[in-house]
Amino acid sequence: MTHAHLPSSGHGASHHHPHAHDASHGHTHAHDASHSHPQGADDQAEILDLDAEVLAEHIAALVSWLPARTAPRAIVDLGCGTGAGTFALLDRFPEARVTAVDSSAAHLQRLREKACARGVEGRVRTVQADLDLTDWPDLGTPDLVWASASMHHMRHPDHALREVHGLLAPGGLFAVVELAGFPRFLPENAPEDRPGPEDRPGLEERCHTAGERFHTEHVPHRGADWGPMLTGAGFTLDGERTITVDIEASRDDRIGAYALGGLRRIRRGVAEVLPPEDLAALDRLLDTDGPHSILRRTDLGVRTERTVWAARREG
């Protein structure tokens, strides 16, 4: 069972990266020496795909809320990843075409393959670009620009906001979506696989707390209130909504895979700062061949929030 709440306001933070697409909302090492899992575009793409599948209903709810005055015909998806937002927008606006922008050629290729499989390849244009560069490629004059968890990763978001304001059609809408950290999957008393201090409750939350130290230093715009930043760039704020994701415990294999991929990525950022007993407990969860593997659990859920700011270029 899922719950989707749309209160009048809220604050969120984080998801697709315009440069490296770190689905765990920060930069990670390319290689985990303890588990020898190479971390490449395929691993990142898998997590993005699982995110899109597991949270499809919630992404659709955010898209449906957008206060578009008329149905947009030209849309730009900034930091599109493997296309979660792109396809939600195509579904919501059947007359629209989407320009999907990302710096990862592999993610764009995956997006194109999905578009072909869905029969919408004629409605999708992909552009490979680093949005931190001064000169942006020609993205046309869109009616709607969508940026899901990409803005906070930019070194100079003020520059990006001004660029978007300049390319939007008069009256066009800019939607900035952020995630309130990476989702939580485990119950609060986890892992508690066996008695002993090495399996004390609250492991997942301690991992996230350790990761926050990294994010504060390396991703300073994570968790930003985009409202004032948007108005400072010349936009008129047209609404703000938060959607609460609360998918209760289930046996959905996709949630298990999503949790496994997410916690593996988090491990890379916290391995050096977690207490040894917590690292050992986390490694037992991540050992897919072991008796305590996260894939064997039947109590996994998904808990997070996503916030969207809708801002308009008047004129």
C-alpha positions in Angstrom: 0.0 0.0 0.0 1.3 3.5 -0.8 0.5 6.9 0.5 0.9 10.0 -1.5 0.3 13.3 0.4 0.4 16.6 -1.3 0.6 19.3 1.4 0.9 22.9 0.6 4.6 23.1 1.2 7.7 21.2 2.0 11.5 20.9 1.6 13.3 18.2 -0.2 16.7 17.4 -1.5 18.4 15.1 -4.1 18.6 12.3 -7.1 19.8 12.3 -10.8 23.2 13.8 -11.2 24.0 15.8 -14.4 27.5 14.6 -14.3 27.7 11.2 -12.7 24.2 10.3 -11.7 25.0 9.2 -8.1 21.7 7.8 -7.1 22.8 7.9 -3.5 23.0 11.6 -3.6 26.6 12.2 -3.4 29.9 11.2 -5.1 31.2 7.7 -4.5 34.4 5.9 -5.2 34.5 4.1 -8.5 35.5 0.8 -6.8 34.6 -0.7 -3.5 37.7 -2.6 -2.4 35.9 -4.6 0.3 33.4 -6.1 -2.0 35.1 -5.6 -5.4 32.0 -4.3 -7.1 33.0 -2.1 -10.0 30.8 1.0 -10.0 30.0 2.1 -13.5 27.3 3.5 -15.6 25.4 0.1 -15.6 25.2 0.1 -11.8 24.1 3.6 -11.7 21.5 3.1 -14.5 20.1 0.0 -12.7 19.4 2.0 -9.6 17.8 4.8 -11.6 15.7 2.3 -13.4 14.6 0.7 -10.1 13.8 4.2 -8.7 11.6 4.9 -11.7 9.8 1.6 -11.4 9.2 1.5 -7.7 8.3 5.2 -7.5 6.4 5.5 -10.8 3.1 6.4 -9.1 4.8 9.2 -7.1 6.7 10.7 -10.0 3.4 10.7 -12.0 1.7 12.5 -9.1 4.3 15.3 -9.2 4.0 15.6 -13.0 0.2 15.7 -12.7 0.4 18.5 -10.1 2.4 20.9 -12.4 0.4 24.1 -12.8 0.8 24.4 -16.6 -1.5 27.0 -18.1 -1.6 25.1 -21.3 -0.3 21.7 -22.3 3.4 22.1 -23.1 4.5 21.1 -26.6 8.3 21.4 -26.1 9.8 20.1 -22.8 13.5 19.9 -21.7 14.5 17.3 -19.0 17.7 18.5 -17.4 19.9 15.7 -15.9 17.5 13.1 -17.3 19.3 10.0 -16.2 17.7 6.9 -17.8 14.4 8.7 -18.3 12.1 8.5 -15.3 11.0 12.1 -15.7 11.1 12.0 -19.5 8.6 9.2 -19.8 6.3 10.5 -17.0 6.2 13.8 -18.9 5.5 12.1 -22.3 2.6 10.1 -20.6 1.2 13.3 -19.1 1.5 15.5 -22.1 0.8 13.2 -25.2 1.3 16.0 -27.7 4.7 17.0 -26.3 8.2 16.3 -27.4 11.0 16.0 -24.8 14.7 17.0 -25.2 16.5 14.8 -22.6 19.9 16.3 -21.5 22.6 14.4 -19.6 26.4 14.2 -19.5 26.3 10.4 -19.5 26.3 8.8 -23.0 25.4 5.5 -21.5 22.4 6.8 -19.7 21.2 8.6 -22.9 21.6 5.4 -24.9 19.5 3.5 -22.3 16.9 6.2 -22.5 16.8 5.9 -26.3 16.4 2.1 -26.1 13.5 2.6 -23.7 11.9 5.2 -26.0 12.1 2.7 -28.9 10.6 -0.1 -26.8 7.7 2.2 -25.9 7.2 3.4 -29.5 7.9 7.1 -28.6 11.4 7.5 -30.2 10.0 10.2 -32.5 9.0 12.3 -29.5 12.5 12.2 -27.8 15.7 14.0 -28.6 18.8 13.3 -26.5 21.6 15.9 -25.9 24.8 15.0 -24.2 26.1 18.1 -22.3 27.8 19.2 -19.1 25.4 21.8 -17.6 28.2 23.3 -15.5 29.8 24.7 -18.6 29.3 28.3 -19.4 27.9 27.7 -22.9 24.9 25.4 -23.0 23.8 23.6 -26.2 20.8 24.8 -28.2 17.8 23.4 -26.3 15.2 25.3 -28.2 12.5 27.4 -26.6 10.6 25.0 -24.3 7.3 25.6 -22.6 8.4 23.4 -19.6 11.8 22.6 -18.1 12.0 19.7 -15.7 15.0 19.2 -13.4 14.7 16.2 -11.0 17.5 16.1 -8.4 20.0 17.6 -10.7 20.2 21.2 -9.7 21.8 20.6 -6.3 24.8 18.8 -8.0 25.7 21.8 -10.1 28.8 23.8 -9.0 27.1 27.1 -10.0 23.3 26.6 -9.7 22.7 30.3 -10.0 24.2 30.2 -13.5 22.0 27.3 -14.4 18.8 29.0 -13.1 19.6 32.1 -15.3 20.2 29.8 -18.3 16.8 28.1 -17.8 15.1 31.5 -17.4 16.7 32.7 -20.7 15.6 29.7 -22.8 12.1 29.2 -21.5 9.3 30.6 -23.6 7.4 33.6 -22.0 4.9 32.1 -19.6 6.8 28.8 -19.5 7.3 26.7 -16.4 10.4 25.5 -14.6 9.9 22.5 -12.3 12.7 21.7 -9.8 12.3 18.4 -8.0 14.4 17.3 -5.1 14.5 14.1 -2.9 14.8 14.3 0.9 17.9 12.1 0.9 18.1 8.6 -0.3 15.1 6.5 0.6 15.0 4.4 3.8 14.3 0.7 3.3 14.8 -1.1 6.7 12.6 -1.0 9.8 14.0 1.0 12.7 15.0 -2.1 14.7 17.1 -3.5 11.8 19.2 -5.4 11.4 18.8 -7.5 14.7 19.7 -10.7 12.8 21.2 -12.1 15.9 21.8 -11.0 19.5 24.9 -8.9 20.2 26.1 -5.3 20.1 27.3 -5.8 16.5 23.6 -5.9 15.3 22.2 -3.0 17.4 19.0 -1.4 16.0 19.1 1.8 13.9 21.9 0.8 11.5 20.4 2.4 8.4 19.9 5.8 10.1 23.4 5.8 11.4 24.7 5.1 7.9 22.7 8.1 6.6 24.0 10.3 9.4 27.5 9.4 8.6 26.9 10.2 4.9 25.5 13.6 5.7 29.0 14.8 6.7 30.2 14.1 3.3 27.2 15.7 1.6 27.6 18.9 3.6 31.1 19.3 2.3 30.8 18.1 -1.3 27.1 18.8 -2.2 26.4 22.1 -0.5 23.2 22.8 -2.4 21.6 19.5 -1.3 18.6 20.4 0.8 18.5 24.0 -0.5 15.2 25.9 -0.5 14.9 26.5 -4.2 12.1 29.1 -3.8 14.2 32.1 -3.0 16.9 31.0 -5.5 14.3 30.8 -8.3 12.8 34.2 -7.5 16.3 35.6 -7.3 16.9 34.4 -10.9 13.9 36.3 -12.2 11.2 33.6 -11.9 7.8 34.0 -10.3 7.1 31.1 -7.9 3.9 29.4 -8.9 3.6 26.7 -6.2 5.5 24.2 -4.1 4.4 20.7 -3.1 5.8 17.8 -1.3 4.8 14.2 -1.9 5.4 11.7 0.9 6.5 8.2 -0.2 5.5 5.4 2.2 5.5 2.0 0.6 4.8 -0.5 3.3 6.7 -3.8 3.7 6.3 -6.2 0.9 7.9 -9.1 -1.0 8.5 -7.0 -4.1 11.8 -8.1 -5.5 12.3 -4.7 -7.1 12.4 -3.1 -3.6 15.0 -5.6 -2.5 17.2 -4.9 -5.5 16.6 -1.1 -5.0 17.6 -1.4 -1.3 20.7 -3.5 -2.1 21.9 -1.1 -4.8 21.3 2.0 -2.6 23.0 0.6 0.5 26.0 -0.5 -1.5 26.4 3.0 -2.8 26.0 4.5 0.7 28.6 2.0 2.0 31.2 3.5 -0.3 30.8 6.9 1.3 30.7 5.8 4.9 33.0 2.8 5.1 35.9 4.9 6.6 33.7 6.6 9.3 31.3 3.9 10.4 32.2 2.0 13.7 33.5 -1.5 12.9 30.5 -3.2 14.3 28.2 -1.2 12.1 30.3 -1.8 9.0 30.3 -5.5 9.8 26.5 -5.5 10.2 26.1 -3.6 6.9 28.3 -6.0 5.1 26.2 -9.0 6.3 23.1 -7.2 4.8 25.0 -6.7 1.5 26.3 -10.2 1.2 23.8 -11.6 -1.3 24.9 -15.2 -0.6 24.7 -14.9 3.2 21.8 -15.9 5.5 21.3 -12.2 6.5 21.2 -10.8 3.0 18.9 -7.9 2.5 17.4 -9.8 -0.4 16.1 -12.4 2.0 14.2 -9.8 4.2 10.4 -9.5 3.9 10.1 -6.3 5.9 11.6 -3.8 3.4 9.6 -0.7 2.4 10.4 2.7 0.9 10.2 5.9 2.9 11.2 9.3 1.6 9.8 12.7 0.4 10.0 14.5 -2.9 9.4 18.2 -3.3 8.7 20.2 -6.5 9.0 23.9 -6.9 7.1 25.3 -9.9 8.4 28.7 -11.2 7.2 30.7 -14.2 9.0 33.0 -16.6 6.5 35.8 -16.9 6.2 37.7 -20.1 
